[in-house]
Amino acid sequence: MKNDIVKFIPIGGQAEMGKSMYCIEINEKIFIIDSGFRFPDSDKLGVDIIIPSFTYLEEKLEQIVAIIITHAHDDAMAALPYLLQTVNVPVYAPNLTADLIEQMIERYERHNHIHLNLSLNRVKRNASLDIAGIPVEFFPVTHSIPGSVGVALWTQQGYIVYGGEFIIDFGAPEGFRCDIQKMMEIGKKGVLALLVESSGSKHEGYTSPNHKLTNKIERIFEDSNERIIISSYAQNVFRTKEIIELTKKYKRQIVFYGRDKYDNTNSILRLGKKSKKPIIDIPTYLVGKKENIGYPQYDSNYVILLSGSPRRIYHDICDIIDGGDDLLKLRKGDTFIVASPVLPGTEKIANKAHNGLYKTDAHIHLLKNKDLFSMHASEEDIKVIIQIFKPQYYIPIKGEYQHFISNMNIAMDMGIDKDKIIIVDNGECISFENGVLMNTRDTYEIEDIMIDGIGIGDVGEKVIDDRIQLANDGVVIVGLTVSRATKEIIAQTDCQTRGFVYLKDSEYLIKHIIEVCENVVMNWKNDFTLETADIRAMMKEQCMRYIVKETGKRPVFISVVIEI
C-alpha cells in the first residue's frame, strides 16, 4: 500500500489571536480549514480587520479541493468572502454555520456590488464524507456557538485531527453537545497528528462550569426591581441562552437590543423563525416590545440585551451614556451588567465606557475578564482530548506563543515526547512521509492584509505610518499661487493646520512657515530650470527643519503650488 505524503501549513492563527486558516495537504490535495479574520492592534489606525494573504494558495489553486468551516465565529469564517475571490472550490459547513455563511456572503455581495461563486455543502455535525477521494469525518464539539465541529482527515498513517474550538461539558444543551463516542471511534483507528487550540491552555482545571454566566449574575436578577441592561457579545450564543433562561425564571421580558442588525444574535433569531428546531426558542410572551423602552409603565421588568461585536459594543454603551441613543436612556434604578470581556484592541474605549457607567445613577455590575471564561479549552479539557485521540504527533494551534508553550507542557504531562510536539508559525510547512515527521521545513511568506472598508490590501504600512503621524503631530498645509510666466507670487499665501498647534498661541510659527515658503518661491524666478515638484520639495524640507527645531513635532506637511 502506497504511503501518503502529508503536509500541514498554517496561513493564519499562529502566534496571534484570531485569523484562523490552516491547510492540510494529502497527496497534493489541499483542504483549507477555517478562514477567519482578527481585529487590528490599537496602532493600526483606521483598519477594520486583518486577514491573511492568499499568495501561497494562489500558486496551488489546482490542488485545492475544499474549504471546511468549523463554526460561525468571525475568527473562523469571516474572511471567506475575500478567500472566495481567489479560491473557487466547494465550502463544507454544518447547518447553522452554513445559514450564517449565506447571510454573510449575501451581505458582502450587496455591499460591494460583486458576485461570489459560493458552492455551499451542508453537512451533519457527525457526518462521514468522501471529498476528492479523501475520507473526512466531522465530530460535534462544545463551543459558545451551536453547531461547532472538529474535523478528521484520513491518511494511510492515521487521521489528521483538527480539534476546532471546544470545551468538555457533558451537560451542554442540545446543539452545543459534543460527541465523545465519535471522537473515540476516530481515535481507535489511529491519529497521526492532533491539532489542538491553545488560547485557554494556561487556565488550570476544566473550563466548565466557569464559562457559565448564570451563577455570576442570578443574584443580581433576584435583587433588581427595575430594568436590567446587560452587554454580551453576539457571537457567544451560549451566553445569550443563559440570559433568556434567567429572564424566563424571574418572570421578566427580554428585548434584543443588538444595534447592528447583522450581529449573530439577530441573525440566529431571524433564522429561528424559519426553523422547525430553532437554536434560540423564545415564547412570544417572553419578548418585550422595543418601542416600549423608555416608558416605565411598560419597561420596568425588561431585560435589555445589548449585543454586538467586540469592536462596536463599547461604542454603543458610550453612545447610550452620552444620550445618543434615541430609545435607551439610563435612569435611576436601572441595573447595568457588563458581561462583555475586554478584548485586545478595545481597552481604551472599554475603559471610557466603564468610567462613564459609574457616573450614571444606574447600579453597575462590571464582570472582569477573569470572571468571564470564554468557551475555549483549559488544561483538563486538553488532557481529555489527548486521551481520546492518543496522537503520534501533537501540534498546538490558535493562540500566542506563550499559549503554545503551556499547551506543549500539557501534552508532555500526558506522555507525548517533546520531539513529537511541533510548534509552527504562520507560513511554516511541515511534512510527514511514511508516518514520520521530516526534519526540514519549507517557509512561505504570509503577510497580513489590512482592510479598512475600501477593499482588500488598500492599506499598507506606509498608510498606517501616515495615520499615526497625523494622529500624533497633525498636518500643515501651505498653498501659494504663482504666475506661470514670471514665477511671482500673485495672491496671499495660505497656511492651514489641523492637530498641530493652537493657532492663537503660535501665530509666529505660522508666519515663519509662510515666510520660508515664500522665500523658496521668490528664488524660483532666478532659476527657471526648477520644476514645480522641486519647489514643493524645497518648501517641505526647509519648513520641516524649522518645525522640528521649534516644536519637536513632525506633522504631515503638504505644499500646494498653483501656477496661473
N, C-alpha and C positions, 0 to 999 in steps of 0.2 A: 504493500500500500504506500502510495506516494505521501510523503510528509508535506504539510502545509508550510508556506513561508508567511509569517505573521508579523505585521508592523503596527506600531502604535505611535501616534504623534498628536500632542495637544496643540490646537490652534489658539485656544484661549482658555482661561480658567485657572492657570497655574501661577502661583505666587501673586495672586490678586483675588479680590472678592467680586465674583460675578463673571460675565462674559464667557460662560462655558461653551466650549466647542472642541470635540475630540474626534479624531479619525482613527478607525481601526481598519487595517488593510489585511485581507486574507486572500492569498494567491492573486494579487493585483486587483482585487475588488474592494473598493473603498466604501465604508459605511461612515457617514457623518452622524455623530450622536450629539444632539442639542445644538442650539445656535442662539446664544443669548447676548445681551449687552450688559455693560456696567455703567454706573454713574461716574462722572468725572470727579477727580480731586478738586478741592476748592481753588487751586491755582489755574485751572483750565477755564478761564473766564468765558462765559457765553456758550460753552459747549454743553449740549443737551445730553448726549450719550456717547459711549465709546464702544465700537465693535472691532473684531479682529479683521486684519486684512485677509483677502482670499487668494493671494498670489500663489501659495502652494497648491491650492485647489485648481486654479486656472491652468496650471501645467499638467493636470491629471484628470481633466474633465471626462475623458472617455472611460476612466476606471471607476468613477463614482457611480454607485448603483442605488443608493438610498440615503435619505435623511430621516433619522428617528428622533422624535421629540418626546422626552420622558415625562414632562409635566408643564403646566401652563403658567410658569413664572417668567418674568422678564429676563432673568439671568439664564434661562434655558431655551426660550423660543423667540424673544422679541427682535433678534437680528435676522430672523427668517425672511422678512420681506427684502432685505438687502442681499442675502445669500441667493435667493431665487433669481435675482437678476444676473447672477453668474453661473449658477448650477441649476440645470433643468432635469431633475430626477424625481421619482415619487417620494412623497413625505408620508411617514407612518406615525400615527399617534393614537392614544386611547380616545374614547368618545368625547368626553368633556374637553380635553385638550384640543381635539380636532375642532369642536364648536368654537372655541375661543380663537384658534388659529384662523378659521374662516372669517370671524368678525374683524380680527386684526388685519388680515390681507385686504378685505373689502374696504376698511377704513383707510389703509395705506394707498390703495389704488385710487380711491376717490380724492384723497388729499393731494396726491402727486400727479394725478391725471395720466396714469400709466396702467397697463395691464400686465399682471404677473401670471405666468403659466403654472398654476398650482394643481398638482395631481395628488390629492389627499386620500390616503387609505386609512380608514378607521379600523382599529384592532381592539380586541378584547384584552383586558388587563393581564390575563393569563394565557394569551394566545401562543400557539406554536406555528411558525410560518417558515416557508422556504422563500428566501429572497435572493435571486440571482444564483441559485444553486447552493446557498449557504443556509443551514438550519438556524433559525433565530427564535429564541424563547423570551417571552415577556413574563415578568412576575410582579404582582402588586406590592407596593411598599407604602408605608405610612408617612405622609408629609402634610404640610399645612394647607395644601390644596388637594381636593379629592382627585382620584383618577391617576395618581402618580405611579410610575413603574420603574423597574430596573430592566436591563436587557442583557441577554447572554448569547454570544455568537459562537457557534461550534467550529472547532478546528480538529484535525486528527490528533492533536496533542492535548485536547481538552478545551473547555469553554474559555472564552474571554468574557468576563462578567463585569458589567458596568452597573454598580450598585445604586446609581441615582442619588437622590437626596432622601434620607429616611431617618426614622427612629423606631425603636422596638416598643410598641404599645398594643398589647393584646386586647385592651378594652376600647380601642378606637371604634367610632361609629361606622356604619356601612358607607362605603365609598372611600373611606380612609384606611381600611384594614389591609394589612399585609398578608401574604400567603406563604407562611413558613414551609408548608408541605411542598409547594412548587420549588422553592429555593433548595430544599433538601434533595429533591429529585435531581436538580441540576448538579448539586454538589456531589452526589453519589456517582455521577457519570464522569467526574473529573474536571477540575478547573485549572487551566494553565496559568491564568493571571486574573487577579481580582483588583478592580479599581474602586477605591472607597473614598468618599468625601472626608475632608479634614477640618473644616471650619469650626466644628464644635469639639474637636478631639482633646482640647485642653480641659474640658469640663469633666470632673470625676462623676462616677455613678452613671445612672441612666438619665436621659433627657426627661422621660416621663416619670412622675407627673408634674415635674417642674415647668413644663411648657404650658400647662393649663392655666387659664386666666381666672376661671370661676372661683377658686379658693382664695384668690387675691383681691377680688372685688365684690364678692357676695355680701360681706358685711356692710359695704358701702351702700349696696342696694337696700339692705334692711334698714339702714339709718336715714336714708334720704326720703324727704317728704315732698320735694318738688322735682323739677325736671332733672334728668341725668343726661349729660352730654359726654360721649366717650369717643376718643380718637383711636382708630385702629387701621392698620394698613389693609387695603382692599384685597391684596393677594393672600392674606392669611385667612382663608375661608374657615378653617377650624375655629379660629377665634370668633369669627362672625357667628357661627352656630352656637357657641357658648353664650354670647351676648343675647341671642334670640331666646335661648332656653331660660336665662335669668329673667328676661322680660316677661316670658310666659309665667314663670314661677311666682313672680311678685305682682302679677296682675296689672302690668303696665301695657302700653302700646309702644311700638317701635317705629321710628321714621328713619329711612335710609337716606342720609344726607350726603351722599357722595356727590360732590360738586362737579366732578368730571364724569359725564355720563358713560364714558368708556372704561371706567375702572372695573376691576374684576367683580366686585360685589354687585354693581348694577348690571353687568353683563350676565352673571350667573342667575340673577333674579329674572331677567328677561328670558333667558333660556329655559328657566324652570316653568314658566307659563306655558311653554310648548311641549314640556316633557311629561311622560307618564310617571316617572320617578325623579322628581326634581331633587337636586343636591341640597338646596335650601327650601324646605317646605314650610310655608308660613300660612297659618289660617288667616282668613280675611279680617276677622275681628281683632287680630293682634297688630295690624298695621294702622298706624296713625296717619292723618292727612297732613301733608307737608304745608299746605296753605293755612293750617290752624296754628302753626308755630308763631308765637308772639302774642297769643290770646290766652291768658292764664286760665280762663274758664274751660278751655279745651285742652291745653298742652301741659298742664301741671303734672300729669302722670306719664309724660312721654319719656322714652329713651331715644335720644337723638344720636344715631351712629354716624359720626363724621369720618367717613372712609376716604381713602385717596392713596396716591403714590408716595413713596418716601421723599420725592422731590417737591411735592405740592402740599402735603398735608399741613406742614407747619406754616406755610404761607397762608393757607386757608384759615388756620387758627388766628394768625396775626390779623387777617382781614376781619374776622369776627370781632376780635378785641377792639380794633380801631373803628368799628361801626360801618365797615364797608360792605357787610352782608345785608342784603335787603330784608331778609326774614329773621335770621337768628341774631338776637341781641342778648348778651349775658345780663342776667338780673339777679338781685339779691335772693338767696335761697337755692339757686342752681347748684348742682354738683357737677364738676368737670373732672373726668377721669382721663388722664393722658396715658394711653396704653399703646403708644407708637414709639418703639425704641429709637434712639438717636443713631442714625447710620453715618458712616464716613462721608464727609462732604456736606452734611446737613447741620453740623454742630452750631454754626453761627445763627442761622435762622431758628433753630430749635431753642437755643438759649434765649433769643429775643421773645419767642412765644411763651416760654416758661415764665420769664420775668413779667411779661405782660399779663398773664393769667393771674399771678399773685397780686396784681394791682387792682383786680376787679373784686366785686362783692361775692363772687361765687366761692363755694367750698372746693378747693383744689386738691386732687389726689394724683401726685406725679409718680408713676411707676418707673423706676430706674431700669437701665438695661439689664442689671444683674437679676432683677425680678421678673424679667420677660425673656425666658429662654425661647429662642427660635427652635423650630422643629428640625434640628439637624443632629446628627449622631454624636453622642458623647462617648466617653471611654468604654462603658459597658455595652452600649449599643454596637460599637465597632467590634468588640470581642465576640459578641453573639454572631455577627455576620461572618467573621473569620472562622468561627467554629462550624458554622453551617456549610461554608463553601470549601474550606481546607485547601487553599490555593497553593500551587507550586511557587508562584511569584506574586508579589504584593506591590501595588502602585498607589501611593497616596495622591489624590486629586482634589481639586476645588478648595482653595484656601491660600493663605500666605505661607511663606517658607517655614515660619515658626510652627504653624499647624502641621506641616508635613513631618517635621521632626517629632512632634508629640504623637502623631499617628504612627510613625515608624516605631517609636518606643512601645506603643501598644502592641503592634504586630510582633515585635521581638519578645514581649512578655507572653505572647500566645505561641511561642515556639518557632516562629519563622526566622530563619537565618538572615543576618544582616545583609549578606551578599545576594539574597533573594528579594530584597526590598529595593525598589527602584524609584528614585526621585528624579523627575524630569521637569524641565522648564518648557514654556511655550516654544514651539519650533524644533525641539529635540526629538529625533526619531529613533526609537529602539526597535530591534528586530529579534524574532525568535525563529530558529531553524531546528527542526527535529526536537522541538520541545525545550531547547536550550537558548538562553539569552546570549546574543552576540556581544562581544566586548566593544565593538565600535559603534559610535553614534553619529548619524548624519544630523547636521544642524541647518535649519532653514530660517531665514529672517522673517519674523512675523511682526508686523508693525501694528500699532494702534491706529484705528481710523476714527477721527473725531467728526461728529455730526452736530451741526448747530441749527438744524431746521431747514437749511437751504438744500443740502444734498450730501452725497457721500464724498468724504475726503476734501470738502471745500475748505476745511480749516486745518492748517499746518502749524508747526511750532513757531514759525515767523509771525503768523497771525496772532497766536496766543501771546508771544512776546510783546507785540504791539499793544494788545489789550491790557496786559499787565502794566506796560509803560503808561498808557492812557489812564489807567486806574490810579497809579501811584503818583504820577507827575503832571498829568493833564496834557493839554495841547496848546500850541501857539501858532496862529495863522496870520501871515503878513501878506497883504495884497497891494501891488503897485501897478499903475497904468503908465505906459511909456509910449512915446511917439516912435512909430516904426522907422521913420526917416531919420530923425535926429538923435534918438535914444534919450531924449529929455523926459523927465517926469512931468506929466501934464494933468495930474489930479492928485488930490490929497491921499497920502498913504494911510492905509487902514491896518490896524493890528487888533486882532481878537484873541482872547484866551478863554479856555474853559478848564477848570480844575487845576489851574497853575498857581496863580497868586490872587489875592484880594486887591482889585484894581485901585481902590481909593488909597491904600497904603503903599502902593507900588507904582505910582504914576511915573516916577523917574526911570524905573526899569523899562516900562513900555516905551517911553520917549527915546531911551537909548537904543532899544531894539530897532525902532523906526529909523533912527539916525544911522545906525550901522547899515541897514538895508539900502537906504537912500544913497549913502556914500558908495556902496558897491555899484549901484546902477549909474551914478554920476560918472564913474570911471569907465563905464561901458562905451561912452561916446569917443573915448580915446583909443579904443581897440575894437573895431567893427568885426574882427575875426571871431570874437566870442559869440557862442550860441546862447539862446535863452536858458537852456539846461545848465550851462556853465555858470550863468549869473545866479540861478536859483541855488546851485550847489555852494557857491561862494557865500551867499546870504546865510544859508543854513550853517555852514562851517563857522563863520565869524560870530553869528548870533549865539550859537550853542556854546562856543568858547566863553562868551561873556556871561550867558545864563548860568552855566555850571559854576563859574567863578563867583558870581554874586549870590546864588541861591542853593547850590549843591544839587539842584534838580536837573533831570534830563527829560524834559517834555517832548512829545512828538512835535516836530517843527515842520510846518507846511508853508512854503513860499509860493505865491501866485504872481506871475508877471504877465500882464496883458499888453500886447502891442496893438495900437490902432493908428 
